[in-house]
Amino acid sequence: MNSTTMASTKGDKGAGKALPPIPWVESDALEAHLATSQAGFAAKAFARDLARNGFAILDLGEGMATLCDRIVAETAHHFAAPGVQRVHDAWRRSPAIREFATHPVLVEVLELAYGRRTFPFQSLNFMRGSEQSIHCDTLHFHADPALFMCGVWLALEDVTPGSGPLRYYPGSHRLPVLNMQDVQGGAAEPVTTTSYAQAYDPAILAQLEAVGLQPVQALLKKGQVGVWAANLAHGGSPILDPDSTRQSLVVHYYFEDCVYYTPMLSTAAKPLVRLPDNIATGGWTWPRRQGRPVPVPLKYFGAAIAYNLLRLTPRF
């Protein structure tokens, strides 16, 4: 999708308009919503692709190659240490990452697709393919109301088949959400690396096999953006070329007026409520339910403060 062909979506959520209880792209009312929107053809096509496949490719127009080069330059020092292949929250020291995460076209199409204002809360930089097992982000980041979260993947260089491309299962975002209680027989046991691998990994693969879904590789070009829905099954392909790199940036987004939590470490009776960062402001976004603040446990609030202090990053 080219930003130059897209009419602005601003104003589509008029003042005082009720927020949708589920994302438009997860709703049967998507077409009715798009019919009343002033967004351009390309923006609406993006929303339809995301609704149908759970994954959609976005073209942010000219300047993306230069922005990719800036992101690579501003994060190169993180990968200088031996063995470092993934960097968490480099946005704190990278103006280029913040510029991408708050790109106005990206923000507008996400808000068109979901019907609520959005904010980026986490970034991950990769030097090589992750080879991560198949999973859904709904196990790691979720929201109440459900599914108001998405992932955004920026190719910082052309992705080749041997470099361990992102792989995903089109349509899998429509499957039931799996949590650790589901795959552990209802037990609210602590999650370990072993229990995750032995319980969750085979359960999600069995779910996909039962409905006959097949994976697709995202062979994006430098500067292209892939957006996936919260419950899309995805992971990393095996790296076939050991000398290859797959420099990329992932940014995760939440949406306004939700309770944010970590399902993997939660139970039905006691969700682990998150206090997510807001990359756009440098502060936090407090969880809310129907406009009212929701308490964040003191230990998690303290952990959020400590997390930022340890990184010695000024608020901005």
Summary of the structure (lengths in Angstrom):
residues: 316
radius of gyration: 19.0
end to end distance: 31.5
largest distance: 54.1
contacts: 1007
relative contact order: 0.18
helix: 34%
strand: 19%
